[in-house]
Amino acid sequence: MYDSYGDGWDNYTPSIYTITDDADGTVYATGSLGNGLSSGTDNFCPTSPVTCNDNAVVYTAGSYPDENSFSIT
């Protein structure tokens, strides 16, 4: 997760991400980039059984979405 301005995703209306199972709606993870940070990582380690073909990552933009970016590796 990255913030080009360097103030995190928590200013004003926060930007958040959610990892869900598209099949049944189970939420596996949710989070944000902490206030005052320009970059950060989150580890996602679901419990079994999770298949890779039915998960979704949803990014919900906050007040300054042009500052925010993320990558999945």
C-alpha positions in Angstrom: 0.0 0.0 0.0 1.3 3.4 -0.9 0.3 7.0 -0.3 2.1 9.6 -2.5 1.5 12.5 -0.1 2.9 10.4 2.8 0.0 11.0 5.3 -1.5 7.5 5.1 -5.0 6.5 4.1 -6.7 7.6 7.4 -7.1 11.3 6.8 -10.6 12.7 6.6 -12.6 9.8 5.0 -10.3 6.8 5.1 -9.6 4.5 2.2 -9.9 0.8 3.0 -9.5 -2.6 1.4 -11.4 -5.8 1.9 -10.7 -9.3 0.8 -13.8 -11.4 0.5 -15.0 -14.8 -0.9 -17.2 -14.0 -3.9 -19.1 -17.3 -3.5 -20.4 -16.9 0.1 -19.4 -13.3 1.2 -16.9 -14.4 3.9 -14.6 -11.5 4.8 -11.0 -12.7 5.2 -9.2 -9.4 5.8 -9.8 -5.7 5.9 -7.5 -2.8 6.6 -6.0 0.5 5.6 -2.6 2.3 5.5 -2.0 3.9 8.9 -2.1 7.7 9.5 1.2 9.4 8.7 2.6 6.5 6.6 3.8 6.6 3.0 3.9 2.8 2.6 3.0 -0.4 4.4 2.2 -4.1 3.9 -0.4 -6.5 5.2 -0.1 -10.3 5.2 -3.1 -12.3 4.2 -3.1 -15.9 5.6 -6.6 -17.4 5.4 -7.6 -20.6 7.0 -8.6 -23.6 4.9 -10.5 -24.2 2.7 -10.0 -21.1 0.5 -9.7 -21.4 -3.3 -7.8 -18.8 -5.3 -10.5 -18.5 -8.0 -13.3 -17.1 -6.0 -11.7 -14.2 -3.9 -12.1 -10.5 -4.5 -10.1 -7.5 -3.4 -12.2 -4.4 -3.0 -10.6 -1.0 -2.6 -13.0 1.7 -1.3 -11.6 5.2 -2.0 -11.6 7.8 0.7 -11.1 11.6 0.5 -7.9 11.6 -1.6 -8.0 8.5 -3.8 -5.4 10.0 -6.3 -2.8 9.7 -3.6 -3.4 6.0 -2.9 -2.2 2.9 -4.7 -1.5 -0.8 -3.9 -0.1 -3.9 -5.4 -0.8 -7.6 -4.7 2.1 -10.0 -4.8 
